[in-house]
Amino acid sequence: MLKEKQMPETMMNWIREIVSLGIRRPGSPEDLATEQYLADKFQEFGLSDIRFEPVEVNHWDLDESQLLLTGTDQQVPCFSVPYTAWTSGKGIEAASAFIGNGSAEEIDAVDLAGKVAVMNLRFGDLSASALFEGSHFINDPEQTIPDGSLHCANWLIGNFPAYYEAQKRGAVGLIGILADSPVDGSEHYVPYDGHLKKLPAVWVGRESGAELVEHAKRGDCLTLKSTGTTTQVESHNVVATVQGTGEESIILTCHHDAPFASAVEDASGLSVILSLAQYFSQRTEKLERNLVFVASSGHFHGGIGNRVFVEKHRNGLLRNTVAAIGIEHIGEEAEPDGQGGYRLTGLPEVRVLFMDNNPEMVSILKQGTQNQQLDRLMAVDPYLFGPEPPCDSAPFFTAGIPSVCHISGPLYLFDPQDTIDKVRAIDLPRVQGLFRDLIEKIDTIPAEKLRVGVKHSLDDEPPPLPAWFQLPPQ
């Protein structure tokens, strides 16, 4: 069994190995290699029933993004918007048109037919005030969580519907300026809904925004190039089991795909999953309940992996599942450094336990967060932001499985700066300890007691997709 003193460095080594595999976008060779890496680890630890359950994804494989001011040799750094259409190899040459923030009035004021629309993107806001109001408990002994906005919610682009309206109005492309980004740069892997879109589009960093707006206001010609391939690929949920003595199960899950060679997103969560798999597989006394580990596919494809898993097992495994635990993002807090990049604050990113208001789970986790010194943490209602919680294990919540998910939303999750230094190494064994103790304590609690406070059931229809995964308009 992994010794406590060895745990942080061992977990960090697993993270380094996963990051070294490369950019793990859904269905990519790097992501498929990560699946095999995880299966090999499960086998090494002695888990049983290791299997690859298929999940079909669109492998959106970017080749080149280019934006050129026509008639000049001036290139504007850009990044193709995930799951948007490709241009030809020559790109699109057309006049530009500025549509501001993409409101109905701003779009109505411009003829977009045959033009490239240029707009400012507007991110949502991550509000601590809302989290406070929806909390079951808070562990913030130093009171460092501000009562107000934490930072922008850069996975929520509130005015993205303007993309579809520009397409409807005859635009041949779209350029989105990351006006609300806290840092410079155009590489931003949002939206990640997995829905293939028909209009070529690129993101441009805030540092290029003002000049580009002036060109678009004049209607200057641009050449937009976005090339790559899209193929349907069979990716997999990697599933493995630590056998208990009974028939009931507890599920533990974390996704294995990522937007870049990302460390916090979600190699950090995978390291906790691996550590728990190793601990319980080598535990001298077996639990009563089976532990089913699900390294899910396609989080960056609309969270498809666990949706597929829930539908596949709704009338089988899940009927005897008493709890589901999701683990994501053990990260350092970062803020803008005033020079276009990030700096670390030395604090953990504010984290959330999305969880049902079950007295047993709330009591155990409240004490556990204090014991493990997991500060800057709030346990909140899973439906605070919509029909499902914004985490990869959401389908277990809406299927009526008593659930908890650890997650945080640092600013760097969707860009290449999610690097090893952003992992909060000191908290890896603490998160492992929190869920290790939870599993041991709920192992003998009757299933009906764990279901108190759960708002859904296995027989409910799946809810509509949340705003961040909405289907394109027909």
VEXTIMI-911329 format. One record per residue (C-alpha): residue number from 0; residue in three letters; x, y, z. Coordinates in steps of 0.02 Angstrom, whole numbers, padded with zeros to 5 digits. Layout:
N
- seq; type; c1; c2; c3
- NUM; ala; X; Y; Z
...
This chain:
474
- seq; type; c1; c2; c3
- 0; met; 00000; 00000; 00000
- 1; leu; 00061; 00176; -00041
- 2; lys; 00144; 00252; 00111
- 3; glu; 00076; 00421; 00166
- 4; lys; 00244; 00509; 00147
- 5; gln; 00262; 00444; -00030
- 6; met; 00086; 00491; -00084
- 7; pro; 00107; 00672; -00143
- 8; glu; 00259; 00636; -00252
- 9; thr; 00185; 00474; -00321
- 10; met; 00025; 00565; -00368
- 11; met; 00124; 00706; -00448
- 12; asn; 00223; 00578; -00548
- 13; trp; 00061; 00505; -00615
- 14; ile; 00009; 00681; -00666
- 15; arg; 00176; 00709; -00753
- 16; glu; 00158; 00545; -00847
- 17; ile; -00019; 00588; -00906
- 18; val; 00033; 00765; -00958
- 19; ser; 00181; 00692; -01054
- 20; leu; 00059; 00597; -01166
- 21; gly; 00013; 00763; -01249
- 22; ile; -00146; 00855; -01298
- 23; arg; -00287; 00739; -01245
- 24; arg; -00435; 00803; -01345
- 25; pro; -00580; 00680; -01363
- 26; gly; -00538; 00538; -01480
- 27; ser; -00360; 00594; -01512
- 28; pro; -00217; 00468; -01515
- 29; glu; -00153; 00551; -01356
- 30; asp; -00319; 00528; -01269
- 31; leu; -00330; 00346; -01324
- 32; ala; -00154; 00322; -01255
- 33; thr; -00214; 00395; -01090
- 34; glu; -00353; 00265; -01085
- 35; gln; -00224; 00126; -01101
- 36; tyr; -00114; 00208; -00969
- 37; leu; -00259; 00206; -00846
- 38; ala; -00307; 00027; -00886
- 39; asp; -00126; -00026; -00860
- 40; lys; -00125; 00061; -00690
- 41; phe; -00287; -00024; -00639
- 42; gln; -00212; -00191; -00688
- 43; glu; -00050; -00152; -00594
- 44; phe; -00151; -00114; -00437
- 45; gly; -00246; -00278; -00450
- 46; leu; -00420; -00216; -00496
- 47; ser; -00539; -00335; -00584
- 48; asp; -00660; -00328; -00731
- 49; ile; -00556; -00197; -00822
- 50; arg; -00644; -00150; -00982
- 51; phe; -00657; -00017; -01117
- 52; glu; -00838; 00036; -01145
- 53; pro; -00859; 00125; -01314
- 54; val; -00905; 00309; -01326
- 55; glu; -00922; 00382; -01502
- 56; val; -00849; 00558; -01515
- 57; asn; -00810; 00682; -01652
- 58; his; -00622; 00696; -01657
- 59; trp; -00599; 00879; -01705
- 60; asp; -00416; 00884; -01759
- 61; leu; -00353; 01061; -01788
- 62; asp; -00214; 01086; -01914
- 63; glu; -00195; 01274; -01942
- 64; ser; -00277; 01435; -01885
- 65; gln; -00231; 01595; -01978
- 66; leu; -00299; 01771; -01990
- 67; leu; -00222; 01891; -02115
- 68; leu; -00263; 02072; -02153
- 69; thr; -00287; 02062; -02342
- 70; gly; -00162; 02160; -02445
- 71; thr; -00035; 02160; -02304
- 72; asp; 00079; 02032; -02227
- 73; gln; 00008; 02069; -02053
- 74; gln; -00053; 01912; -01966
- 75; val; -00164; 01916; -01812
- 76; pro; -00135; 01768; -01693
- 77; cys; -00293; 01665; -01682
- 78; phe; -00361; 01495; -01630
- 79; ser; -00501; 01397; -01713
- 80; val; -00661; 01385; -01613
- 81; pro; -00688; 01204; -01559
- 82; tyr; -00808; 01102; -01665
- 83; thr; -00834; 01240; -01795
- 84; ala; -00821; 01207; -01982
- 85; trp; -00659; 01207; -02079
- 86; thr; -00615; 01322; -02222
- 87; ser; -00531; 01268; -02382
- 88; gly; -00342; 01264; -02385
- 89; lys; -00342; 01440; -02459
- 90; gly; -00456; 01507; -02325
- 91; ile; -00597; 01634; -02341
- 92; glu; -00562; 01808; -02408
- 93; ala; -00702; 01929; -02371
- 94; ala; -00746; 02099; -02303
- 95; ser; -00766; 02112; -02115
- 96; ala; -00910; 02184; -02015
- 97; phe; -00912; 02230; -01831
- 98; ile; -01065; 02175; -01732
- 99; gly; -01010; 02235; -01559
- 100; asn; -01069; 02114; -01425
- 101; gly; -01184; 02026; -01547
- 102; ser; -01349; 02096; -01483
- 103; ala; -01502; 02090; -01595
- 104; glu; -01491; 02278; -01624
- 105; glu; -01307; 02272; -01668
- 106; ile; -01331; 02129; -01790
- 107; asp; -01483; 02213; -01869
- 108; ala; -01379; 02368; -01903
- 109; val; -01253; 02275; -02013
- 110; asp; -01267; 02181; -02178
- 111; leu; -01176; 02018; -02143
- 112; ala; -01208; 01931; -02309
- 113; gly; -01043; 01866; -02378
- 114; lys; -00942; 01947; -02238
- 115; val; -00839; 01893; -02089
- 116; ala; -00924; 01948; -01929
- 117; val; -00812; 02019; -01792
- 118; met; -00877; 02028; -01613
- 119; asn; -00823; 02044; -01431
- 120; leu; -00851; 01890; -01324
- 121; arg; -00930; 01911; -01154
- 122; phe; -00894; 01785; -01016
- 123; gly; -01008; 01746; -00872
- 124; asp; -00966; 01779; -00691
- 125; leu; -00919; 01655; -00555
- 126; ser; -01008; 01724; -00403
- 127; ala; -00959; 01675; -00227
- 128; ser; -01117; 01760; -00166
- 129; ala; -01224; 01635; -00260
- 130; leu; -01121; 01491; -00193
- 131; phe; -01139; 01556; -00015
- 132; glu; -01328; 01565; -00034
- 133; gly; -01340; 01386; -00098
- 134; ser; -01218; 01309; 00025
- 135; his; -01243; 01164; 00146
- 136; phe; -01082; 01210; 00236
- 137; ile; -00924; 01314; 00210
- 138; asn; -00746; 01278; 00266
- 139; asp; -00653; 01443; 00256
- 140; pro; -00567; 01467; 00424
- 141; glu; -00460; 01613; 00364
- 142; gln; -00610; 01693; 00277
- 143; thr; -00518; 01717; 00113
- 144; ile; -00667; 01683; 00000
- 145; pro; -00730; 01853; -00058
- 146; asp; -00916; 01890; -00040
- 147; gly; -00944; 01937; -00221
- 148; ser; -00869; 01892; -00389
- 149; leu; -00724; 01769; -00386
- 150; his; -00676; 01795; -00568
- 151; cys; -00750; 01775; -00741
- 152; ala; -00828; 01608; -00785
- 153; asn; -00731; 01589; -00946
- 154; trp; -00817; 01426; -00994
- 155; leu; -00982; 01523; -01011
- 156; ile; -00992; 01633; -01165
- 157; gly; -01155; 01724; -01138
- 158; asn; -01166; 01797; -01312
- 159; phe; -01115; 01643; -01411
- 160; pro; -01290; 01632; -01489
- 161; ala; -01233; 01778; -01599
- 162; tyr; -01126; 01648; -01690
- 163; tyr; -01282; 01560; -01750
- 164; glu; -01370; 01723; -01791
- 165; ala; -01221; 01779; -01896
- 166; gln; -01230; 01614; -01991
- 167; lys; -01417; 01640; -02017
- 168; arg; -01384; 01815; -02086
- 169; gly; -01265; 01748; -02218
- 170; ala; -01095; 01777; -02138
- 171; val; -00957; 01667; -02209
- 172; gly; -00853; 01667; -02049
- 173; leu; -00842; 01738; -01874
- 174; ile; -00701; 01810; -01769
- 175; gly; -00728; 01820; -01582
- 176; ile; -00617; 01936; -01480
- 177; leu; -00583; 01868; -01305
- 178; ala; -00621; 02039; -01234
- 179; asp; -00657; 01978; -01057
- 180; ser; -00508; 01861; -01045
- 181; pro; -00397; 01894; -00894
- 182; val; -00240; 01859; -00998
- 183; asp; -00173; 01882; -01174
- 184; gly; -00181; 01744; -01303
- 185; ser; -00307; 01666; -01421
- 186; glu; -00298; 01482; -01371
- 187; his; -00461; 01454; -01280
- 188; tyr; -00548; 01285; -01294
- 189; val; -00729; 01341; -01273
- 190; pro; -00865; 01294; -01313
- 191; tyr; -00832; 01109; -01288
- 192; asp; -01007; 01042; -01318
- 193; gly; -00955; 00920; -01456
- 194; his; -01088; 00986; -01576
- 195; leu; -01021; 01009; -01753
- 196; lys; -01055; 01185; -01815
- 197; lys; -01069; 01251; -01993
- 198; leu; -00983; 01421; -01988
- 199; pro; -00792; 01435; -01982
- 200; ala; -00735; 01537; -01833
- 201; val; -00580; 01587; -01737
- 202; trp; -00543; 01668; -01570
- 203; val; -00425; 01817; -01561
- 204; gly; -00338; 01874; -01401
- 205; arg; -00388; 02033; -01311
- 206; glu; -00219; 02110; -01351
- 207; ser; -00265; 02112; -01537
- 208; gly; -00445; 02165; -01510
- 209; ala; -00440; 02355; -01524
- 210; glu; -00346; 02355; -01690
- 211; leu; -00455; 02218; -01762
- 212; val; -00613; 02313; -01714
- 213; glu; -00552; 02466; -01809
- 214; his; -00523; 02361; -01965
- 215; ala; -00695; 02282; -01949
- 216; lys; -00781; 02449; -01924
- 217; arg; -00705; 02505; -02090
- 218; gly; -00757; 02343; -02174
- 219; asp; -00578; 02296; -02217
- 220; cys; -00549; 02131; -02305
- 221; leu; -00481; 01984; -02205
- 222; thr; -00420; 01811; -02248
- 223; leu; -00477; 01682; -02120
- 224; lys; -00405; 01508; -02126
- 225; ser; -00456; 01365; -02013
- 226; thr; -00407; 01192; -02072
- 227; gly; -00411; 01019; -02000
- 228; thr; -00509; 00857; -02004
- 229; thr; -00661; 00791; -01911
- 230; thr; -00686; 00605; -01895
- 231; gln; -00797; 00498; -01788
- 232; val; -00690; 00397; -01667
- 233; glu; -00728; 00262; -01541
- 234; ser; -00658; 00323; -01377
- 235; his; -00692; 00234; -01212
- 236; asn; -00744; 00244; -01033
- 237; val; -00611; 00144; -00941
- 238; val; -00699; 00043; -00806
- 239; ala; -00624; -00064; -00668
- 240; thr; -00684; -00136; -00503
- 241; val; -00622; -00167; -00327
- 242; gln; -00734; -00309; -00272
- 243; gly; -00827; -00297; -00107
- 244; thr; -00917; -00434; -00013
- 245; gly; -01092; -00382; -00063
- 246; glu; -01196; -00338; -00216
- 247; glu; -01206; -00148; -00199
- 248; ser; -01082; -00025; -00276
- 249; ile; -01006; 00147; -00257
- 250; ile; -00947; 00233; -00417
- 251; leu; -00793; 00345; -00427
- 252; thr; -00765; 00446; -00584
- 253; cys; -00653; 00574; -00669
- 254; his; -00633; 00615; -00854
- 255; his; -00473; 00574; -00949
- 256; asp; -00486; 00696; -01095
- 257; ala; -00425; 00876; -01091
- 258; pro; -00412; 01031; -01203
- 259; phe; -00222; 01034; -01202
- 260; ala; -00085; 00934; -01114
- 261; ser; -00176; 00992; -00959
- 262; ala; -00117; 00957; -00782
- 263; val; -00259; 01017; -00670
- 264; glu; -00390; 00977; -00804
- 265; asp; -00397; 00833; -00763
- 266; ala; -00238; 00740; -00731
- 267; ser; -00254; 00802; -00551
- 268; gly; -00422; 00717; -00529
- 269; leu; -00358; 00559; -00612
- 270; ser; -00214; 00551; -00487
- 271; val; -00340; 00546; -00344
- 272; ile; -00440; 00411; -00433
- 273; leu; -00282; 00308; -00457
- 274; ser; -00230; 00332; -00276
- 275; leu; -00401; 00275; -00213
- 276; ala; -00397; 00125; -00330
- 277; gln; -00227; 00075; -00264
- 278; tyr; -00275; 00101; -00082
- 279; phe; -00437; 00002; -00086
- 280; ser; -00370; -00138; -00196
- 281; gln; -00232; -00167; -00066
- 282; arg; -00339; -00139; 00088
- 283; thr; -00328; -00292; 00202
- 284; glu; -00513; -00296; 00244
- 285; lys; -00633; -00290; 00098
- 286; leu; -00774; -00164; 00094
- 287; glu; -00952; -00227; 00087
- 288; arg; -00982; -00127; -00071
- 289; asn; -00895; -00141; -00238
- 290; leu; -00799; 00011; -00296
- 291; val; -00824; 00042; -00482
- 292; phe; -00697; 00161; -00557
- 293; val; -00749; 00253; -00716
- 294; ala; -00617; 00356; -00807
- 295; ser; -00740; 00438; -00923
- 296; ser; -00720; 00496; -01102
- 297; gly; -00779; 00652; -01189
- 298; his; -00798; 00781; -01053
- 299; phe; -00741; 00902; -01188
- 300; his; -00876; 00830; -01299
- 301; gly; -01027; 00886; -01198
- 302; gly; -00988; 00771; -01052
- 303; ile; -01039; 00625; -01161
- 304; gly; -00942; 00487; -01072
- 305; asn; -01041; 00480; -00911
- 306; arg; -01203; 00511; -01005
- 307; val; -01168; 00354; -01107
- 308; phe; -01117; 00259; -00949
- 309; val; -01277; 00305; -00857
- 310; glu; -01389; 00256; -01003
- 311; lys; -01296; 00092; -01029
- 312; his; -01308; 00041; -00847
- 313; arg; -01471; 00126; -00795
- 314; asn; -01565; -00038; -00778
- 315; gly; -01418; -00142; -00717
- 316; leu; -01270; -00082; -00613
- 317; leu; -01353; 00081; -00561
- 318; arg; -01500; -00008; -00481
- 319; asn; -01378; -00070; -00349
- 320; thr; -01271; 00088; -00340
- 321; val; -01285; 00180; -00175
- 322; ala; -01172; 00330; -00212
- 323; ala; -01067; 00413; -00348
- 324; ile; -00912; 00518; -00317
- 325; gly; -00838; 00636; -00446
- 326; ile; -00664; 00712; -00427
- 327; glu; -00600; 00857; -00533
- 328; his; -00472; 00998; -00527
- 329; ile; -00355; 01007; -00378
- 330; gly; -00278; 01173; -00426
- 331; glu; -00188; 01329; -00370
- 332; glu; -00277; 01496; -00379
- 333; ala; -00210; 01609; -00516
- 334; glu; -00244; 01790; -00555
- 335; pro; -00191; 01907; -00695
- 336; asp; -00012; 01968; -00673
- 337; gly; -00044; 02134; -00761
- 338; gln; 00072; 02087; -00904
- 339; gly; -00040; 01971; -01001
- 340; gly; -00009; 01813; -00902
- 341; tyr; -00050; 01728; -00737
- 342; arg; 00028; 01732; -00566
- 343; leu; -00010; 01610; -00426
- 344; thr; -00082; 01683; -00266
- 345; gly; -00020; 01544; -00151
- 346; leu; -00199; 01497; -00108
- 347; pro; -00300; 01349; -00170
- 348; glu; -00429; 01391; -00301
- 349; val; -00599; 01405; -00217
- 350; arg; -00676; 01233; -00230
- 351; val; -00850; 01165; -00222
- 352; leu; -00927; 01002; -00168
- 353; phe; -01085; 00987; -00270
- 354; met; -01190; 00871; -00166
- 355; asp; -01367; 00822; -00120
- 356; asn; -01427; 00882; 00049
- 357; asn; -01411; 00712; 00131
- 358; pro; -01384; 00725; 00319
- 359; glu; -01264; 00576; 00325
- 360; met; -01153; 00637; 00182
- 361; val; -01158; 00819; 00238
- 362; ser; -01104; 00773; 00414
- 363; ile; -00962; 00660; 00357
- 364; leu; -00896; 00781; 00227
- 365; lys; -00909; 00933; 00338
- 366; gln; -00800; 00849; 00468
- 367; gly; -00688; 00776; 00334
- 368; thr; -00648; 00942; 00252
- 369; gln; -00594; 01008; 00422
- 370; asn; -00491; 00853; 00463
- 371; gln; -00404; 00861; 00294
- 372; gln; -00380; 01050; 00301
- 373; leu; -00469; 01075; 00136
- 374; asp; -00501; 01259; 00158
- 375; arg; -00585; 01381; 00037
- 376; leu; -00718; 01249; 00009
- 377; met; -00907; 01263; -00006
- 378; ala; -01030; 01119; -00013
- 379; val; -01175; 01178; -00121
- 380; asp; -01338; 01122; -00199
- 381; pro; -01303; 01034; -00365
- 382; tyr; -01444; 01124; -00457
- 383; leu; -01389; 01300; -00412
- 384; phe; -01341; 01342; -00592
- 385; gly; -01465; 01244; -00695
- 386; pro; -01540; 01073; -00732
- 387; glu; -01377; 00984; -00688
- 388; pro; -01219; 01031; -00593
- 389; pro; -01074; 01096; -00699
- 390; cys; -00964; 00943; -00674
- 391; asp; -00925; 00784; -00770
- 392; ser; -01020; 00672; -00648
- 393; ala; -01182; 00770; -00675
- 394; pro; -01275; 00622; -00756
- 395; phe; -01264; 00525; -00592
- 396; phe; -01349; 00667; -00499
- 397; thr; -01491; 00679; -00624
- 398; ala; -01510; 00490; -00628
- 399; gly; -01551; 00493; -00443
- 400; ile; -01388; 00419; -00378
- 401; pro; -01336; 00500; -00211
- 402; ser; -01187; 00600; -00271
- 403; val; -01047; 00718; -00226
- 404; cys; -00921; 00801; -00342
- 405; his; -00764; 00897; -00296
- 406; ile; -00725; 01031; -00425
- 407; ser; -00646; 01202; -00444
- 408; gly; -00644; 01324; -00590
- 409; pro; -00475; 01412; -00603
- 410; leu; -00449; 01533; -00746
- 411; tyr; -00320; 01428; -00840
- 412; leu; -00421; 01268; -00868
- 413; phe; -00455; 01303; -01052
- 414; asp; -00286; 01363; -01113
- 415; pro; -00110; 01291; -01130
- 416; gln; -00052; 01372; -00967
- 417; asp; -00133; 01231; -00866
- 418; thr; 00039; 01164; -00822
- 419; ile; 00114; 01058; -00683
- 420; asp; 00150; 01209; -00573
- 421; lys; -00038; 01245; -00565
- 422; val; -00075; 01079; -00474
- 423; arg; -00094; 01104; -00287
- 424; ala; 00015; 00957; -00240
- 425; ile; -00011; 00977; -00052
- 426; asp; -00198; 00948; -00075
- 427; leu; -00189; 00789; -00180
- 428; pro; -00175; 00671; -00029
- 429; arg; -00300; 00779; 00066
- 430; val; -00433; 00756; -00068
- 431; gln; -00389; 00571; -00075
- 432; gly; -00408; 00562; 00114
- 433; leu; -00575; 00652; 00111
- 434; phe; -00652; 00526; -00009
- 435; arg; -00561; 00376; 00065
- 436; asp; -00640; 00415; 00233
- 437; leu; -00810; 00450; 00154
- 438; ile; -00810; 00282; 00066
- 439; glu; -00762; 00188; 00224
- 440; lys; -00896; 00277; 00326
- 441; ile; -01040; 00256; 00204
- 442; asp; -00995; 00076; 00163
- 443; thr; -01118; 00008; 00292
- 444; ile; -01248; 00147; 00289
- 445; pro; -01410; 00078; 00213
- 446; ala; -01446; 00137; 00037
- 447; glu; -01614; 00212; 00086
- 448; lys; -01529; 00327; 00213
- 449; leu; -01408; 00389; 00080
- 450; arg; -01554; 00430; -00034
- 451; val; -01630; 00557; 00085
- 452; gly; -01624; 00728; 00001
- 453; val; -01597; 00660; -00176
- 454; lys; -01708; 00754; -00300
- 455; his; -01713; 00632; -00446
- 456; ser; -01738; 00446; -00476
- 457; leu; -01674; 00319; -00601
- 458; asp; -01845; 00319; -00684
- 459; asp; -01844; 00506; -00720
- 460; glu; -01821; 00566; -00898
- 461; pro; -01649; 00645; -00926
- 462; pro; -01661; 00834; -00902
- 463; pro; -01628; 00958; -01043
- 464; leu; -01447; 00998; -01077
- 465; pro; -01379; 01146; -00978
- 466; ala; -01339; 01311; -01060
- 467; trp; -01155; 01267; -01082
- 468; phe; -01196; 01111; -01186
- 469; gln; -01349; 01173; -01282
- 470; leu; -01384; 01099; -01455
- 471; pro; -01364; 01218; -01603
- 472; pro; -01531; 01292; -01662
- 473; gln; -01612; 01200; -01803
